[in-house]
Amino acid sequence: MLPQFRKQETDSLRSQPLTPNFSASMGPSPSSLGARPTPAFRPGGPSTASVIGPDLVIQGNLSSKGEVQIDGEVQGDIHGTHIIIGENARVTGGIVAEECVIRGHLLGTVRGRRVLLQSTSHVEGDIYHQTMAIEQGAFFEGKSRRTDDPLAGIALPEATRETAPPAAAAQAPEEPVQAPAATVSSLPTSPPPIAPVA
């Protein structure tokens, strides 16, 4: 009788598709515990992110037609459609993007249609946005300015221009807008002498 039971069990297993159920055996999912899921890697797919690794330091401007994830250090401006600043990342410079998610340190101006400051973020600079969300625990020091089109007048990568609304694309100039040069004034090296009190 036992051999028939095993045969029926294997026949019923063959008729079912092989779909593992990890949720029951693995416990609570990372998203239910507050952890941020990492994006799925899809080689050759349209939404494959360009990643700046944690051991990489870039000095200069970045421009991308797609998603950029920064886990290292960037000293310069970043232009792209979707930019993610990782928890251990440090960016010194401006960000221009359709969507920007900040989890790490940023010292500079952000211009984006959708901006999200997550709880681990530390931002010092102004943010020009269409929509913005700040999670509890995020550090933000600067101005927040809501505007209908925070990307108006800024040269964007070609893929961003195609996805932008027609009104915004018509307003974008052909030449990139340059920021004015910073001026530095010298400070005296020693304080002026203090007159004796009579």
ZADO-1210 file (C-alpha; in nm, 4 decimals, padded with zeros to 6 digits):
<atoms>
<atom x="00.0000" y="00.0000" z="00.0000" code="MET" pos="1"/>
<atom x="00.2859" y="00.2372" z="00.0667" code="LEU" pos="2"/>
<atom x="00.4256" y="00.2273" z="-00.2909" code="PRO" pos="3"/>
<atom x="00.0884" y="00.3406" z="-00.4325" code="GLN" pos="4"/>
<atom x="00.0825" y="00.6366" z="-00.1964" code="PHE" pos="5"/>
<atom x="00.4234" y="00.7548" z="-00.3150" code="ARG" pos="6"/>
<atom x="00.3227" y="00.7172" z="-00.6774" code="LYS" pos="7"/>
<atom x="00.0113" y="00.9303" z="-00.6316" code="GLN" pos="8"/>
<atom x="00.2142" y="01.1970" z="-00.4530" code="GLU" pos="9"/>
<atom x="00.4741" y="01.2206" z="-00.7308" code="THR" pos="10"/>
<atom x="00.2021" y="01.2295" z="-00.9987" code="ASP" pos="11"/>
<atom x="00.0270" y="01.5173" z="-00.8246" code="SER" pos="12"/>
<atom x="00.3567" y="01.7052" z="-00.7866" code="LEU" pos="13"/>
<atom x="00.4334" y="01.6691" z="-01.1575" code="ARG" pos="14"/>
<atom x="00.1031" y="01.8284" z="-01.2509" code="SER" pos="15"/>
<atom x="00.1753" y="02.1394" z="-01.0388" code="GLN" pos="16"/>
<atom x="00.4073" y="02.4130" z="-01.1659" code="PRO" pos="17"/>
<atom x="00.7297" y="02.4685" z="-00.9758" code="LEU" pos="18"/>
<atom x="00.6750" y="02.7981" z="-00.7964" code="THR" pos="19"/>
<atom x="00.8602" y="02.8285" z="-00.4675" code="PRO" pos="20"/>
<atom x="00.6815" y="03.0029" z="-00.1833" code="ASN" pos="21"/>
<atom x="00.9522" y="03.1882" z="00.0066" code="PHE" pos="22"/>
<atom x="00.7196" y="03.4129" z="00.2029" code="SER" pos="23"/>
<atom x="00.5996" y="03.1380" z="00.4363" code="ALA" pos="24"/>
<atom x="00.9403" y="02.9783" z="00.4965" code="SER" pos="25"/>
<atom x="01.1522" y="03.2939" z="00.5197" code="MET" pos="26"/>
<atom x="00.9538" y="03.4884" z="00.7801" code="GLY" pos="27"/>
<atom x="00.8533" y="03.8530" z="00.7381" code="PRO" pos="28"/>
<atom x="00.9571" y="04.0267" z="00.4183" code="SER" pos="29"/>
<atom x="01.2220" y="04.3042" z="00.4287" code="PRO" pos="30"/>
<atom x="00.9654" y="04.5616" z="00.3186" code="SER" pos="31"/>
<atom x="00.7404" y="04.4780" z="00.6143" code="SER" pos="32"/>
<atom x="01.0359" y="04.5356" z="00.8493" code="LEU" pos="33"/>
<atom x="01.1096" y="04.8813" z="00.7102" code="GLY" pos="34"/>
<atom x="01.4061" y="04.7774" z="00.4937" code="ALA" pos="35"/>
<atom x="01.4296" y="04.9229" z="00.1483" code="ARG" pos="36"/>
<atom x="01.4153" y="04.6660" z="-00.1296" code="PRO" pos="37"/>
<atom x="01.6969" y="04.6803" z="-00.3804" code="THR" pos="38"/>
<atom x="01.6001" y="04.7178" z="-00.7450" code="PRO" pos="39"/>
<atom x="01.5994" y="04.3975" z="-00.9462" code="ALA" pos="40"/>
<atom x="01.8887" y="04.3625" z="-01.1875" code="PHE" pos="41"/>
<atom x="01.7650" y="04.3232" z="-01.5431" code="ARG" pos="42"/>
<atom x="02.0630" y="04.3015" z="-01.7814" code="PRO" pos="43"/>
<atom x="01.9989" y="04.4780" z="-02.1073" code="GLY" pos="44"/>
<atom x="01.6600" y="04.5967" z="-01.9861" code="GLY" pos="45"/>
<atom x="01.5445" y="04.9534" z="-02.0358" code="PRO" pos="46"/>
<atom x="01.5603" y="05.0358" z="-01.6642" code="SER" pos="47"/>
<atom x="01.9039" y="04.9000" z="-01.5752" code="THR" pos="48"/>
<atom x="02.0639" y="05.1454" z="-01.3341" code="ALA" pos="49"/>
<atom x="02.4146" y="05.2836" z="-01.3682" code="SER" pos="50"/>
<atom x="02.5804" y="05.2309" z="-01.0306" code="VAL" pos="51"/>
<atom x="02.8618" y="05.4350" z="-00.8776" code="ILE" pos="52"/>
<atom x="03.0037" y="05.1838" z="-00.6285" code="GLY" pos="53"/>
<atom x="03.0982" y="05.2558" z="-00.2674" code="PRO" pos="54"/>
<atom x="03.4722" y="05.2463" z="-00.3420" code="ASP" pos="55"/>
<atom x="03.4509" y="05.4997" z="-00.6266" code="LEU" pos="56"/>
<atom x="03.5153" y="05.8758" z="-00.6051" code="VAL" pos="57"/>
<atom x="03.4178" y="06.0866" z="-00.9069" code="ILE" pos="58"/>
<atom x="03.5363" y="06.4445" z="-00.9488" code="GLN" pos="59"/>
<atom x="03.3342" y="06.5983" z="-01.2288" code="GLY" pos="60"/>
<atom x="02.9833" y="06.6216" z="-01.3666" code="ASN" pos="61"/>
<atom x="02.7662" y="06.3205" z="-01.4535" code="LEU" pos="62"/>
<atom x="02.4917" y="06.3062" z="-01.7143" code="SER" pos="63"/>
<atom x="02.2718" y="06.0039" z="-01.7784" code="SER" pos="64"/>
<atom x="01.9677" y="05.9296" z="-01.9917" code="LYS" pos="65"/>
<atom x="01.8519" y="05.6696" z="-01.7402" code="GLY" pos="66"/>
<atom x="01.8636" y="05.5706" z="-01.3756" code="GLU" pos="67"/>
<atom x="02.1770" y="05.6417" z="-01.1696" code="VAL" pos="68"/>
<atom x="02.2432" y="05.4970" z="-00.8257" code="GLN" pos="69"/>
<atom x="02.5218" y="05.6624" z="-00.6274" code="ILE" pos="70"/>
<atom x="02.6769" y="05.4555" z="-00.3485" code="ASP" pos="71"/>
<atom x="03.0193" y="05.6233" z="-00.3549" code="GLY" pos="72"/>
<atom x="03.1293" y="05.9870" z="-00.3629" code="GLU" pos="73"/>
<atom x="03.0604" y="06.2429" z="-00.6359" code="VAL" pos="74"/>
<atom x="03.2066" y="06.5925" z="-00.6388" code="GLN" pos="75"/>
<atom x="03.0138" y="06.7580" z="-00.9198" code="GLY" pos="76"/>
<atom x="02.6686" y="06.8005" z="-01.0705" code="ASP" pos="77"/>
<atom x="02.4460" y="06.5056" z="-01.1644" code="ILE" pos="78"/>
<atom x="02.1826" y="06.5206" z="-01.4415" code="HIS" pos="79"/>
<atom x="01.9531" y="06.2251" z="-01.5103" code="GLY" pos="80"/>
<atom x="01.5990" y="06.0968" z="-01.5193" code="THR" pos="81"/>
<atom x="01.5990" y="05.8966" z="-01.1947" code="HIS" pos="82"/>
<atom x="01.8745" y="05.9484" z="-00.9376" code="ILE" pos="83"/>
<atom x="01.9181" y="05.7521" z="-00.6153" code="ILE" pos="84"/>
<atom x="02.1682" y="05.8691" z="-00.3539" code="ILE" pos="85"/>
<atom x="02.2486" y="05.5640" z="-00.1379" code="GLY" pos="86"/>
<atom x="02.2763" y="05.5632" z="00.2424" code="GLU" pos="87"/>
<atom x="02.6576" y="05.5723" z="00.2460" code="ASN" pos="88"/>
<atom x="02.6917" y="05.8065" z="-00.0532" code="ALA" pos="89"/>
<atom x="02.8284" y="06.1607" z="-00.0379" code="ARG" pos="90"/>
<atom x="02.7441" y="06.4108" z="-00.3113" code="VAL" pos="91"/>
<atom x="02.8809" y="06.7638" z="-00.3273" code="THR" pos="92"/>
<atom x="02.7081" y="06.9393" z="-00.6158" code="GLY" pos="93"/>
<atom x="02.3727" y="06.9983" z="-00.7776" code="GLY" pos="94"/>
<atom x="02.1195" y="06.7381" z="-00.8857" code="ILE" pos="95"/>
<atom x="01.8766" y="06.7801" z="-01.1764" code="VAL" pos="96"/>
<atom x="01.6335" y="06.4911" z="-01.2296" code="ALA" pos="97"/>
<atom x="01.2763" y="06.3926" z="-01.2997" code="GLU" pos="98"/>
<atom x="01.2800" y="06.1878" z="-00.9795" code="GLU" pos="99"/>
<atom x="01.5364" y="06.1982" z="-00.6978" code="CYS" pos="100"/>
<atom x="01.5531" y="05.9685" z="-00.3945" code="VAL" pos="101"/>
<atom x="01.8050" y="06.0739" z="-00.1303" code="ILE" pos="102"/>
<atom x="01.9185" y="05.8373" z="00.1440" code="ARG" pos="103"/>
<atom x="02.2731" y="05.9691" z="00.2021" code="GLY" pos="104"/>
<atom x="02.4611" y="06.3010" z="00.2311" code="HIS" pos="105"/>
<atom x="02.4055" y="06.5813" z="-00.0188" code="LEU" pos="106"/>
<atom x="02.5567" y="06.9274" z="-00.0130" code="LEU" pos="107"/>
<atom x="02.4023" y="07.1206" z="-00.3010" code="GLY" pos="108"/>
<atom x="02.0866" y="07.2222" z="-00.4840" code="THR" pos="109"/>
<atom x="01.8229" y="06.9738" z="-00.6018" code="VAL" pos="110"/>
<atom x="01.5878" y="07.0396" z="-00.8933" code="ARG" pos="111"/>
<atom x="01.3363" y="06.7627" z="-00.9532" code="GLY" pos="112"/>
<atom x="00.9740" y="06.6952" z="-01.0322" code="ARG" pos="113"/>
<atom x="00.9520" y="06.4359" z="-00.7522" code="ARG" pos="114"/>
<atom x="01.1953" y="06.4505" z="-00.4579" code="VAL" pos="115"/>
<atom x="01.2028" y="06.2072" z="-00.1651" code="LEU" pos="116"/>
<atom x="01.4221" y="06.2555" z="00.1421" code="LEU" pos="117"/>
<atom x="01.4331" y="05.9247" z="00.3246" code="GLN" pos="118"/>
<atom x="01.4959" y="05.8873" z="00.6973" code="SER" pos="119"/>
<atom x="01.8729" y="05.8382" z="00.6582" code="THR" pos="120"/>
<atom x="01.9233" y="06.1449" z="00.4370" code="SER" pos="121"/>
<atom x="02.1299" y="06.4502" z="00.5285" code="HIS" pos="122"/>
<atom x="02.0680" y="06.7384" z="00.2871" code="VAL" pos="123"/>
<atom x="02.2181" y="07.0858" z="00.3083" code="GLU" pos="124"/>
<atom x="02.0924" y="07.2983" z="00.0208" code="GLY" pos="125"/>
<atom x="01.7860" y="07.4270" z="-00.1578" code="ASP" pos="126"/>
<atom x="01.5270" y="07.1993" z="-00.3177" code="ILE" pos="127"/>
<atom x="01.3108" y="07.3106" z="-00.6121" code="TYR" pos="128"/>
<atom x="01.0369" y="07.0550" z="-00.6683" code="HIS" pos="129"/>
<atom x="00.6909" y="06.9823" z="-00.8013" code="GLN" pos="130"/>
<atom x="00.6213" y="06.7242" z="-00.5285" code="THR" pos="131"/>
<atom x="00.8344" y="06.6463" z="-00.2256" code="MET" pos="132"/>
<atom x="00.8186" y="06.4035" z="00.0669" code="ALA" pos="133"/>
<atom x="01.0352" y="06.4024" z="00.3785" code="ILE" pos="134"/>
<atom x="01.0432" y="06.0953" z="00.6005" code="GLU" pos="135"/>
<atom x="01.0680" y="06.1275" z="00.9770" code="GLN" pos="136"/>
<atom x="01.4338" y="06.1345" z="01.0808" code="GLY" pos="137"/>
<atom x="01.5620" y="06.3024" z="00.7642" code="ALA" pos="138"/>
<atom x="01.7913" y="06.6040" z="00.8071" code="PHE" pos="139"/>
<atom x="01.7173" y="06.8985" z="00.5769" code="PHE" pos="140"/>
<atom x="01.8658" y="07.2453" z="00.6047" code="GLU" pos="141"/>
<atom x="01.7808" y="07.4865" z="00.3251" code="GLY" pos="142"/>
<atom x="01.4894" y="07.6278" z="00.1287" code="LYS" pos="143"/>
<atom x="01.2112" y="07.4203" z="-00.0205" code="SER" pos="144"/>
<atom x="01.0435" y="07.5855" z="-00.3203" code="ARG" pos="145"/>
<atom x="00.7433" y="07.4299" z="-00.4901" code="ARG" pos="146"/>
<atom x="00.7147" y="07.5172" z="-00.8577" code="THR" pos="147"/>
<atom x="00.5081" y="07.3837" z="-01.1472" code="ASP" pos="148"/>
<atom x="00.8191" y="07.3098" z="-01.3539" code="ASP" pos="149"/>
<atom x="01.1409" y="07.2953" z="-01.1510" code="PRO" pos="150"/>
<atom x="01.3331" y="07.1822" z="-01.4606" code="LEU" pos="151"/>
<atom x="01.2376" y="07.4804" z="-01.6807" code="ALA" pos="152"/>
<atom x="01.5360" y="07.6513" z="-01.8387" code="GLY" pos="153"/>
<atom x="01.7760" y="07.3663" z="-01.7635" code="ILE" pos="154"/>
<atom x="01.9390" y="07.1549" z="-02.0332" code="ALA" pos="155"/>
<atom x="01.8535" y="06.7894" z="-01.9719" code="LEU" pos="156"/>
<atom x="01.9798" y="06.4640" z="-02.1259" code="PRO" pos="157"/>
<atom x="01.7920" y="06.3656" z="-02.4441" code="GLU" pos="158"/>
<atom x="01.5872" y="06.0852" z="-02.2830" code="ALA" pos="159"/>
<atom x="01.4568" y="06.3271" z="-02.0203" code="THR" pos="160"/>
<atom x="01.3508" y="06.5791" z="-02.2823" code="ARG" pos="161"/>
<atom x="01.1476" y="06.3123" z="-02.4615" code="GLU" pos="162"/>
<atom x="00.9630" y="06.2132" z="-02.1429" code="THR" pos="163"/>
<atom x="00.9024" y="06.5716" z="-02.0314" code="ALA" pos="164"/>
<atom x="00.5633" y="06.7292" z="-02.1008" code="PRO" pos="165"/>
<atom x="00.5495" y="06.9192" z="-02.4352" code="PRO" pos="166"/>
<atom x="00.5228" y="07.2593" z="-02.2636" code="ALA" pos="167"/>
<atom x="00.8415" y="07.1977" z="-02.0657" code="ALA" pos="168"/>
<atom x="01.0264" y="07.0708" z="-02.3743" code="ALA" pos="169"/>
<atom x="00.9328" y="07.3834" z="-02.5696" code="ALA" pos="170"/>
<atom x="01.0707" y="07.6086" z="-02.2937" code="GLN" pos="171"/>
<atom x="01.4066" y="07.4298" z="-02.2628" code="ALA" pos="172"/>
<atom x="01.6899" y="07.6272" z="-02.4248" code="PRO" pos="173"/>
<atom x="01.9281" y="07.4606" z="-02.6685" code="GLU" pos="174"/>
<atom x="02.2407" y="07.5636" z="-02.4767" code="GLU" pos="175"/>
<atom x="02.3187" y="07.4531" z="-02.1209" code="PRO" pos="176"/>
<atom x="02.2708" y="07.7156" z="-01.8538" code="VAL" pos="177"/>
<atom x="02.5916" y="07.7996" z="-01.6701" code="GLN" pos="178"/>
<atom x="02.5965" y="07.8998" z="-01.3073" code="ALA" pos="179"/>
<atom x="02.7757" y="08.2249" z="-01.2262" code="PRO" pos="180"/>
<atom x="03.1316" y="08.1871" z="-01.1075" code="ALA" pos="181"/>
<atom x="03.1779" y="08.1943" z="-00.7324" code="ALA" pos="182"/>
<atom x="03.3642" y="08.4867" z="-00.5844" code="THR" pos="183"/>
<atom x="03.5971" y="08.4478" z="-00.2910" code="VAL" pos="184"/>
<atom x="03.6999" y="08.7407" z="-00.0783" code="SER" pos="185"/>
<atom x="04.0046" y="08.7236" z="00.1424" code="SER" pos="186"/>
<atom x="03.9635" y="08.7638" z="00.5149" code="LEU" pos="187"/>
<atom x="04.2259" y="08.9275" z="00.7356" code="PRO" pos="188"/>
<atom x="04.4616" y="08.6704" z="00.8822" code="THR" pos="189"/>
<atom x="04.4779" y="08.8365" z="01.2230" code="SER" pos="190"/>
<atom x="04.2154" y="09.0346" z="01.4127" code="PRO" pos="191"/>
<atom x="04.2624" y="09.4130" z="01.4472" code="PRO" pos="192"/>
<atom x="04.4456" y="09.5235" z="01.7628" code="PRO" pos="193"/>
<atom x="04.2310" y="09.6027" z="02.0644" code="ILE" pos="194"/>
<atom x="04.2793" y="09.9494" z="02.2131" code="ALA" pos="195"/>
<atom x="04.3756" y="09.9529" z="02.5819" code="PRO" pos="196"/>
<atom x="04.1027" y="10.0600" z="02.8212" code="VAL" pos="197"/>
<atom x="04.1948" y="10.3710" z="03.0190" code="ALA" pos="198"/>
</atoms>
